[in-house]
């Protein structure tokens, strides 16, 4: 796919998240395999945790236990 000649493709970088790229795009991995998306914007995984790699599936989000949970408080009563 050729990029539009009238302006550069926009890539948005997010802290602890994927690269957001205006589509359509072709992604070439380290083995030369080409993956294509015709979407208007795509999220490219940068953490390699995605099951849909190279596309982001939000696996980068951390799941934290809530503070003050019952399990954390057990055995700490006076």
RAPEMO-V651770 format. One record per residue. N is the residue number from 1. RES is the residue in one small letter. OMEGA is omega in whole degrees, -180 to 180 (none if undefined). Layout:
n:N res:RES omega:OMEGA
n:N res:RES omega:OMEGA
//
This chain:
n:1 res:x omega:178
n:2 res:x omega:177
n:3 res:x omega:178
n:4 res:x omega:-176
n:5 res:x omega:-174
n:6 res:x omega:178
n:7 res:x omega:-180
n:8 res:x omega:176
n:9 res:x omega:-179
n:10 res:x omega:176
n:11 res:x omega:178
n:12 res:x omega:180
n:13 res:x omega:180
n:14 res:x omega:176
n:15 res:x omega:179
n:16 res:x omega:179
n:17 res:x omega:-178
n:18 res:x omega:168
n:19 res:x omega:177
n:20 res:x omega:-174
n:21 res:x omega:176
n:22 res:x omega:-179
n:23 res:x omega:-3
n:24 res:x omega:-177
n:25 res:x omega:166
n:26 res:x omega:177
n:27 res:x omega:179
n:28 res:x omega:-179
n:29 res:x omega:-176
n:30 res:x omega:178
n:31 res:x omega:179
n:32 res:x omega:179
n:33 res:x omega:-177
n:34 res:x omega:175
n:35 res:x omega:-174
n:36 res:x omega:172
n:37 res:x omega:178
n:38 res:x omega:-179
n:39 res:x omega:180
n:40 res:x omega:175
n:41 res:x omega:179
n:42 res:x omega:177
n:43 res:x omega:-179
n:44 res:x omega:-178
n:45 res:x omega:176
n:46 res:x omega:-178
n:47 res:x omega:-179
n:48 res:x omega:176
n:49 res:x omega:-175
n:50 res:x omega:174
n:51 res:x omega:-179
n:52 res:x omega:-175
n:53 res:x omega:15
n:54 res:x omega:179
n:55 res:x omega:-180
n:56 res:x omega:173
n:57 res:x omega:180
n:58 res:x omega:177
n:59 res:x omega:-179
n:60 res:x omega:-179
n:61 res:x omega:180
n:62 res:x omega:175
n:63 res:x omega:-178
n:64 res:x omega:176
n:65 res:x omega:178
n:66 res:x omega:178
n:67 res:x omega:-180
n:68 res:x omega:180
n:69 res:x omega:-178
n:70 res:x omega:-180
n:71 res:x omega:-180
n:72 res:x omega:-177
n:73 res:x omega:-178
n:74 res:x omega:178
n:75 res:x omega:-179
n:76 res:x omega:179
n:77 res:x omega:178
n:78 res:x omega:none
//
